[in-house]
């Protein structure tokens, strides 16, 4: 056994750990594994008959696009279905690096479009579908809503829920990056390391990207109005120190062009896209390197007259949702995040 474990790649071992324990049979839900145009999904349907069509919730799990699965988030999706009386679809997008970016985003879009078009088959009102995700699942949620917001051939997404989302890869020296640089579960260095693994890039690029050497001055100037520590409320900047100027490295920039695409960095989408987004719930965590991504996106949405509900978990941390439903191994912030999510969904 020791030999077999040592021969596994690091990300394969993490996948085994994060896959979670099997959940018990649920007397309140019908649970089915299906395919939506080739994308694996698991659907959770309340057993109790409904007098009218229910809401639908599409859930994209976290895990950096490399880890986790439908099974990992089984307890989360069951809770969402039961407590919000909604039909929940958990999307099992194929993981990187075996499945190359942007396969994950494309599969999330495909599954969402299928559900929007076929919602009534599952007893769902197609005008009451909410898209939800945590961490990179929040990235996919933002990307799906941006991508589908302009389409007229499918029903409009009713709302989106972004739980501690990753939203930009330009600046890794924001106040939350400094404050939580060595926080457990997702450190500043691990954030960039996993992005590079996800994109099949050389991980030796990590240090120059952390320093900001991948961003030319022209791009810094263009997006300074959206990604800037000056836009972070003062209450969240305690102890922040502006980083020293860094040398731009053209060869690094050329290697990581994907980081400047809205599918990786939804904060870079144009205002014409942002203004068409649905009602949004953003949940950030104080002890999370990605906290400021959520704060900056909140401001962008509000500046474009998108209605935003925001919660900041003072004792929350990245990956908190992954512990939900595991009894003594769960955390108060895990339950609170889920409560906020359900409350928002029920209001849609």
One Martini backbone bead per residue (centre of mass of N, CA, C, O) as a GRO file, in nm:
protein
  348
    1UNK     BB    1   0.058   0.062  -0.021
    2UNK     BB    2   0.293   0.262   0.002
    3UNK     BB    3   0.388   0.232  -0.290
    4UNK     BB    4   0.127   0.316  -0.432
    5UNK     BB    5   0.106   0.603  -0.311
    6UNK     BB    6   0.394   0.706  -0.403
    7UNK     BB    7   0.313   0.666  -0.721
    8UNK     BB    8   0.134   0.894  -0.700
    9UNK     BB    9   0.014   1.168  -0.782
   10UNK     BB   10  -0.071   1.442  -0.614
   11UNK     BB   11  -0.356   1.496  -0.746
   12UNK     BB   12  -0.462   1.206  -0.709
   13UNK     BB   13  -0.453   1.200  -0.400
   14UNK     BB   14  -0.641   1.442  -0.355
   15UNK     BB   15  -0.884   1.314  -0.491
   16UNK     BB   16  -0.924   1.088  -0.287
   17UNK     BB   17  -0.972   1.276  -0.042
   18UNK     BB   18  -1.208   1.470  -0.184
   19UNK     BB   19  -1.443   1.260  -0.254
   20UNK     BB   20  -1.553   1.142  -0.011
   21UNK     BB   21  -1.826   1.020   0.153
   22UNK     BB   22  -2.080   0.834   0.148
   23UNK     BB   23  -2.414   0.875   0.130
   24UNK     BB   24  -2.712   0.841   0.234
   25UNK     BB   25  -3.017   0.774   0.203
   26UNK     BB   26  -3.291   0.979   0.069
   27UNK     BB   27  -3.629   1.035   0.150
   28UNK     BB   28  -3.665   1.336  -0.007
   29UNK     BB   29  -3.510   1.215  -0.269
   30UNK     BB   30  -3.441   1.212  -0.602
   31UNK     BB   31  -3.160   1.032  -0.758
   32UNK     BB   32  -2.978   1.110  -1.065
   33UNK     BB   33  -2.791   0.991  -1.335
   34UNK     BB   34  -2.678   1.195  -1.606
   35UNK     BB   35  -2.692   1.344  -1.942
   36UNK     BB   36  -2.589   1.663  -2.086
   37UNK     BB   37  -2.470   1.650  -2.374
   38UNK     BB   38  -2.224   1.462  -2.231
   39UNK     BB   39  -2.271   1.566  -1.937
   40UNK     BB   40  -2.227   1.496  -1.623
   41UNK     BB   41  -2.502   1.439  -1.392
   42UNK     BB   42  -2.681   1.529  -1.087
   43UNK     BB   43  -3.015   1.481  -0.974
   44UNK     BB   44  -3.238   1.667  -0.747
   45UNK     BB   45  -3.562   1.552  -0.637
   46UNK     BB   46  -3.831   1.620  -0.484
   47UNK     BB   47  -4.085   1.411  -0.362
   48UNK     BB   48  -4.264   1.629  -0.310
   49UNK     BB   49  -4.525   1.758  -0.426
   50UNK     BB   50  -4.608   2.022  -0.659
   51UNK     BB   51  -4.822   2.283  -0.754
   52UNK     BB   52  -4.561   2.387  -0.894
   53UNK     BB   53  -4.302   2.496  -1.035
   54UNK     BB   54  -3.976   2.484  -0.979
   55UNK     BB   55  -3.681   2.545  -0.902
   56UNK     BB   56  -3.347   2.587  -1.030
   57UNK     BB   57  -3.015   2.433  -0.972
   58UNK     BB   58  -2.685   2.503  -1.065
   59UNK     BB   59  -2.387   2.311  -0.986
   60UNK     BB   60  -2.043   2.410  -0.924
   61UNK     BB   61  -1.763   2.279  -0.832
   62UNK     BB   62  -1.482   2.273  -0.672
   63UNK     BB   63  -1.105   2.231  -0.720
   64UNK     BB   64  -0.940   2.395  -0.955
   65UNK     BB   65  -1.027   2.179  -1.189
   66UNK     BB   66  -0.880   1.904  -1.047
   67UNK     BB   67  -1.081   1.858  -0.817
   68UNK     BB   68  -1.329   1.678  -0.737
   69UNK     BB   69  -1.698   1.617  -0.722
   70UNK     BB   70  -2.007   1.514  -0.697
   71UNK     BB   71  -1.954   1.352  -0.436
   72UNK     BB   72  -1.825   1.577  -0.264
   73UNK     BB   73  -2.125   1.749  -0.302
   74UNK     BB   74  -2.369   1.586  -0.195
   75UNK     BB   75  -2.455   1.738   0.068
   76UNK     BB   76  -2.496   2.012  -0.055
   77UNK     BB   77  -2.717   1.938  -0.272
   78UNK     BB   78  -2.922   1.818  -0.082
   79UNK     BB   79  -2.966   2.069   0.087
   80UNK     BB   80  -3.061   2.258  -0.135
   81UNK     BB   81  -3.307   2.091  -0.219
   82UNK     BB   82  -3.454   2.075   0.055
   83UNK     BB   83  -3.444   2.384   0.167
   84UNK     BB   84  -3.546   2.515  -0.131
   85UNK     BB   85  -3.725   2.341  -0.311
   86UNK     BB   86  -3.527   2.218  -0.540
   87UNK     BB   87  -3.380   2.156  -0.846
   88UNK     BB   88  -3.071   1.985  -0.862
   89UNK     BB   89  -2.765   2.038  -1.057
   90UNK     BB   90  -2.476   1.844  -1.079
   91UNK     BB   91  -2.162   1.908  -1.228
   92UNK     BB   92  -1.929   1.670  -1.401
   93UNK     BB   93  -1.679   1.791  -1.491
   94UNK     BB   94  -1.388   1.761  -1.645
   95UNK     BB   95  -1.062   1.726  -1.554
   96UNK     BB   96  -0.776   1.863  -1.485
   97UNK     BB   97  -0.527   1.802  -1.720
   98UNK     BB   98  -0.664   1.585  -1.903
   99UNK     BB   99  -0.868   1.823  -1.951
  100UNK     BB  100  -0.851   2.085  -2.143
  101UNK     BB  101  -0.852   2.392  -2.155
  102UNK     BB  102  -1.204   2.480  -2.179
  103UNK     BB  103  -1.377   2.224  -2.103
  104UNK     BB  104  -1.514   2.306  -1.837
  105UNK     BB  105  -1.670   2.555  -1.933
  106UNK     BB  106  -1.817   2.421  -2.170
  107UNK     BB  107  -1.972   2.213  -1.994
  108UNK     BB  108  -2.124   2.418  -1.823
  109UNK     BB  109  -2.272   2.547  -2.059
  110UNK     BB  110  -2.408   2.295  -2.173
  111UNK     BB  111  -2.569   2.215  -1.918
  112UNK     BB  112  -2.726   2.481  -1.891
  113UNK     BB  113  -2.869   2.486  -2.161
  114UNK     BB  114  -3.016   2.220  -2.130
  115UNK     BB  115  -3.179   2.300  -1.877
  116UNK     BB  116  -3.320   2.550  -1.992
  117UNK     BB  117  -3.463   2.382  -2.230
  118UNK     BB  118  -3.559   2.123  -2.009
  119UNK     BB  119  -3.695   2.200  -1.736
  120UNK     BB  120  -3.994   2.085  -1.753
  121UNK     BB  121  -3.913   1.783  -1.735
  122UNK     BB  122  -3.835   1.853  -1.407
  123UNK     BB  123  -4.038   2.072  -1.289
  124UNK     BB  124  -3.926   2.349  -1.413
  125UNK     BB  125  -3.885   2.685  -1.413
  126UNK     BB  126  -3.708   2.857  -1.661
  127UNK     BB  127  -3.726   3.149  -1.491
  128UNK     BB  128  -3.595   2.977  -1.213
  129UNK     BB  129  -3.267   2.984  -1.259
  130UNK     BB  130  -2.980   2.894  -1.070
  131UNK     BB  131  -2.639   2.976  -1.035
  132UNK     BB  132  -2.375   2.774  -0.871
  133UNK     BB  133  -2.055   2.832  -0.683
  134UNK     BB  134  -1.729   2.726  -0.574
  135UNK     BB  135  -1.470   2.888  -0.650
  136UNK     BB  136  -1.433   2.768  -0.953
  137UNK     BB  137  -1.741   2.750  -0.961
  138UNK     BB  138  -1.761   3.062  -0.958
  139UNK     BB  139  -1.622   3.103  -1.224
  140UNK     BB  140  -1.825   2.941  -1.395
  141UNK     BB  141  -2.068   3.105  -1.320
  142UNK     BB  142  -1.971   3.375  -1.434
  143UNK     BB  143  -1.919   3.271  -1.725
  144UNK     BB  144  -2.202   3.168  -1.792
  145UNK     BB  145  -2.350   3.440  -1.746
  146UNK     BB  146  -2.187   3.596  -1.956
  147UNK     BB  147  -2.238   3.410  -2.206
  148UNK     BB  148  -2.576   3.401  -2.175
  149UNK     BB  149  -2.685   3.703  -2.141
  150UNK     BB  150  -2.720   3.760  -2.475
  151UNK     BB  151  -2.921   3.545  -2.518
  152UNK     BB  152  -3.247   3.460  -2.703
  153UNK     BB  153  -3.282   3.121  -2.720
  154UNK     BB  154  -3.299   3.142  -2.402
  155UNK     BB  155  -3.346   3.150  -2.095
  156UNK     BB  156  -3.304   3.341  -1.829
  157UNK     BB  157  -3.111   3.386  -1.576
  158UNK     BB  158  -3.201   3.466  -1.256
  159UNK     BB  159  -2.929   3.374  -1.091
  160UNK     BB  160  -2.628   3.414  -0.878
  161UNK     BB  161  -2.371   3.215  -0.696
  162UNK     BB  162  -2.075   3.330  -0.520
  163UNK     BB  163  -1.828   3.128  -0.366
  164UNK     BB  164  -1.532   3.217  -0.324
  165UNK     BB  165  -1.415   3.338  -0.594
  166UNK     BB  166  -1.237   3.318  -0.892
  167UNK     BB  167  -1.161   3.636  -1.102
  168UNK     BB  168  -0.832   3.681  -1.112
  169UNK     BB  169  -0.477   3.697  -1.282
  170UNK     BB  170  -0.311   3.979  -1.226
  171UNK     BB  171  -0.344   4.016  -0.896
  172UNK     BB  172  -0.136   3.886  -0.607
  173UNK     BB  173  -0.137   4.187  -0.414
  174UNK     BB  174  -0.367   4.202  -0.244
  175UNK     BB  175  -0.476   4.223   0.069
  176UNK     BB  176  -0.567   3.917   0.084
  177UNK     BB  177  -0.296   3.799  -0.009
  178UNK     BB  178  -0.130   3.903   0.227
  179UNK     BB  179  -0.299   3.813   0.478
  180UNK     BB  180  -0.339   3.495   0.330
  181UNK     BB  181  -0.073   3.358   0.219
  182UNK     BB  182  -0.070   3.104   0.462
  183UNK     BB  183  -0.333   2.976   0.439
  184UNK     BB  184  -0.523   2.728   0.467
  185UNK     BB  185  -0.600   2.534   0.160
  186UNK     BB  186  -0.520   2.851   0.035
  187UNK     BB  187  -0.260   2.981  -0.087
  188UNK     BB  188  -0.094   3.194  -0.279
  189UNK     BB  189   0.090   2.984  -0.419
  190UNK     BB  190  -0.128   2.768  -0.479
  191UNK     BB  191  -0.300   2.931  -0.667
  192UNK     BB  192  -0.089   2.946  -0.900
  193UNK     BB  193  -0.017   2.651  -0.922
  194UNK     BB  194  -0.307   2.553  -1.006
  195UNK     BB  195  -0.334   2.722  -1.257
  196UNK     BB  196  -0.096   2.596  -1.408
  197UNK     BB  197  -0.202   2.307  -1.400
  198UNK     BB  198  -0.473   2.364  -1.543
  199UNK     BB  199  -0.304   2.491  -1.808
  200UNK     BB  200  -0.034   2.337  -1.861
  201UNK     BB  201   0.203   2.476  -1.706
  202UNK     BB  202   0.488   2.598  -1.593
  203UNK     BB  203   0.566   2.619  -1.250
  204UNK     BB  204   0.810   2.829  -1.281
  205UNK     BB  205   0.603   3.082  -1.320
  206UNK     BB  206   0.506   3.162  -1.038
  207UNK     BB  207   0.687   3.397  -0.936
  208UNK     BB  208   0.636   3.612  -1.163
  209UNK     BB  209   0.328   3.613  -1.115
  210UNK     BB  210   0.325   3.701  -0.820
  211UNK     BB  211   0.482   3.975  -0.905
  212UNK     BB  212   0.357   4.068  -1.208
  213UNK     BB  213   0.540   3.998  -1.480
  214UNK     BB  214   0.285   3.923  -1.686
  215UNK     BB  215   0.210   4.241  -1.686
  216UNK     BB  216   0.161   4.488  -1.876
  217UNK     BB  217   0.112   4.822  -1.861
  218UNK     BB  218  -0.132   4.837  -2.053
  219UNK     BB  219  -0.307   4.639  -1.882
  220UNK     BB  220  -0.293   4.781  -1.613
  221UNK     BB  221  -0.430   5.041  -1.716
  222UNK     BB  222  -0.696   4.919  -1.827
  223UNK     BB  223  -0.767   4.754  -1.530
  224UNK     BB  224  -0.750   4.959  -1.286
  225UNK     BB  225  -1.066   5.019  -1.262
  226UNK     BB  226  -1.103   4.699  -1.143
  227UNK     BB  227  -0.789   4.633  -1.046
  228UNK     BB  228  -0.762   4.767  -0.717
  229UNK     BB  229  -0.681   4.846  -0.396
  230UNK     BB  230  -0.850   5.119  -0.387
  231UNK     BB  231  -1.136   4.947  -0.404
  232UNK     BB  232  -1.087   4.864  -0.122
  233UNK     BB  233  -1.197   4.870   0.168
  234UNK     BB  234  -1.044   4.984   0.451
  235UNK     BB  235  -1.135   4.745   0.645
  236UNK     BB  236  -0.951   4.540   0.436
  237UNK     BB  237  -0.639   4.700   0.478
  238UNK     BB  238  -0.498   4.594   0.714
  239UNK     BB  239  -0.147   4.603   0.660
  240UNK     BB  240  -0.112   4.711   0.386
  241UNK     BB  241   0.141   4.678   0.115
  242UNK     BB  242   0.267   4.802  -0.141
  243UNK     BB  243   0.424   4.690  -0.397
  244UNK     BB  244   0.687   4.661  -0.572
  245UNK     BB  245   0.810   4.717  -0.851
  246UNK     BB  246   0.804   4.534  -1.159
  247UNK     BB  247   0.932   4.334  -1.403
  248UNK     BB  248   0.869   4.286  -1.723
  249UNK     BB  249   0.799   3.957  -1.888
  250UNK     BB  250   0.736   3.862  -2.202
  251UNK     BB  251   0.771   3.546  -2.184
  252UNK     BB  252   0.551   3.510  -1.969
  253UNK     BB  253   0.314   3.640  -2.110
  254UNK     BB  254   0.310   3.439  -2.355
  255UNK     BB  255   0.253   3.175  -2.173
  256UNK     BB  256  -0.026   3.335  -2.025
  257UNK     BB  257  -0.284   3.433  -2.199
  258UNK     BB  258  -0.533   3.302  -2.050
  259UNK     BB  259  -0.540   3.504  -1.799
  260UNK     BB  260  -0.694   3.733  -2.001
  261UNK     BB  261  -0.948   3.572  -1.992
  262UNK     BB  262  -1.277   3.567  -1.884
  263UNK     BB  263  -1.277   3.254  -1.812
  264UNK     BB  264  -1.054   3.321  -1.590
  265UNK     BB  265  -1.123   3.655  -1.582
  266UNK     BB  266  -1.423   3.797  -1.521
  267UNK     BB  267  -1.325   4.095  -1.447
  268UNK     BB  268  -1.256   4.154  -1.774
  269UNK     BB  269  -1.517   4.219  -1.855
  270UNK     BB  270  -1.728   4.403  -2.008
  271UNK     BB  271  -1.984   4.618  -1.946
  272UNK     BB  272  -2.180   4.494  -2.162
  273UNK     BB  273  -2.184   4.226  -1.989
  274UNK     BB  274  -2.232   4.303  -1.690
  275UNK     BB  275  -2.518   4.451  -1.729
  276UNK     BB  276  -2.653   4.147  -1.805
  277UNK     BB  277  -2.669   4.046  -1.524
  278UNK     BB  278  -2.787   3.890  -1.266
  279UNK     BB  279  -2.869   3.834  -0.981
  280UNK     BB  280  -2.646   3.854  -0.685
  281UNK     BB  281  -2.441   3.632  -0.486
  282UNK     BB  282  -2.182   3.712  -0.248
  283UNK     BB  283  -1.925   3.509  -0.089
  284UNK     BB  284  -1.702   3.586   0.164
  285UNK     BB  285  -1.372   3.545   0.322
  286UNK     BB  286  -1.145   3.653   0.544
  287UNK     BB  287  -0.971   3.366   0.520
  288UNK     BB  288  -0.894   3.464   0.200
  289UNK     BB  289  -0.728   3.526  -0.089
  290UNK     BB  290  -1.018   3.578  -0.260
  291UNK     BB  291  -1.183   3.807  -0.134
  292UNK     BB  292  -1.120   4.053  -0.339
  293UNK     BB  293  -1.258   3.943  -0.584
  294UNK     BB  294  -1.544   3.977  -0.467
  295UNK     BB  295  -1.528   4.283  -0.408
  296UNK     BB  296  -1.472   4.375  -0.703
  297UNK     BB  297  -1.726   4.249  -0.830
  298UNK     BB  298  -1.933   4.395  -0.668
  299UNK     BB  299  -1.862   4.676  -0.775
  300UNK     BB  300  -1.906   4.622  -1.075
  301UNK     BB  301  -2.203   4.548  -1.058
  302UNK     BB  302  -2.305   4.805  -0.917
  303UNK     BB  303  -2.197   5.001  -1.143
  304UNK     BB  304  -2.412   4.819  -1.342
  305UNK     BB  305  -2.693   4.768  -1.190
  306UNK     BB  306  -2.653   4.517  -1.014
  307UNK     BB  307  -2.791   4.305  -0.797
  308UNK     BB  308  -2.652   4.274  -0.458
  309UNK     BB  309  -2.559   4.009  -0.242
  310UNK     BB  310  -2.366   4.032   0.068
  311UNK     BB  311  -2.119   3.814   0.232
  312UNK     BB  312  -1.902   3.817   0.522
  313UNK     BB  313  -1.683   3.584   0.666
  314UNK     BB  314  -1.502   3.629   0.947
  315UNK     BB  315  -1.461   3.291   0.997
  316UNK     BB  316  -1.387   3.231   0.715
  317UNK     BB  317  -1.286   2.989   0.453
  318UNK     BB  318  -1.142   2.820   0.232
  319UNK     BB  319  -1.343   2.527   0.180
  320UNK     BB  320  -1.586   2.517   0.381
  321UNK     BB  321  -1.803   2.363   0.210
  322UNK     BB  322  -1.648   2.081   0.202
  323UNK     BB  323  -1.743   2.030   0.524
  324UNK     BB  324  -2.025   1.989   0.479
  325UNK     BB  325  -2.196   1.732   0.665
  326UNK     BB  326  -1.949   1.623   0.888
  327UNK     BB  327  -2.017   1.723   1.156
  328UNK     BB  328  -1.741   1.764   1.353
  329UNK     BB  329  -1.591   1.853   1.067
  330UNK     BB  330  -1.738   2.092   1.070
  331UNK     BB  331  -1.836   2.440   1.034
  332UNK     BB  332  -1.997   2.725   1.101
  333UNK     BB  333  -1.937   2.855   0.819
  334UNK     BB  334  -2.061   2.634   0.648
  335UNK     BB  335  -2.357   2.672   0.743
  336UNK     BB  336  -2.383   2.975   0.683
  337UNK     BB  337  -2.337   2.966   0.382
  338UNK     BB  338  -2.578   2.779   0.323
  339UNK     BB  339  -2.794   2.964   0.434
  340UNK     BB  340  -2.748   3.204   0.246
  341UNK     BB  341  -2.799   3.047  -0.012
  342UNK     BB  342  -3.087   2.956   0.044
  343UNK     BB  343  -3.215   3.232   0.097
  344UNK     BB  344  -3.161   3.341  -0.185
  345UNK     BB  345  -3.305   3.127  -0.352
  346UNK     BB  346  -3.590   3.168  -0.213
  347UNK     BB  347  -3.598   3.476  -0.336
  348UNK     BB  348  -3.630   3.380  -0.661
   0.00000   0.00000   0.00000
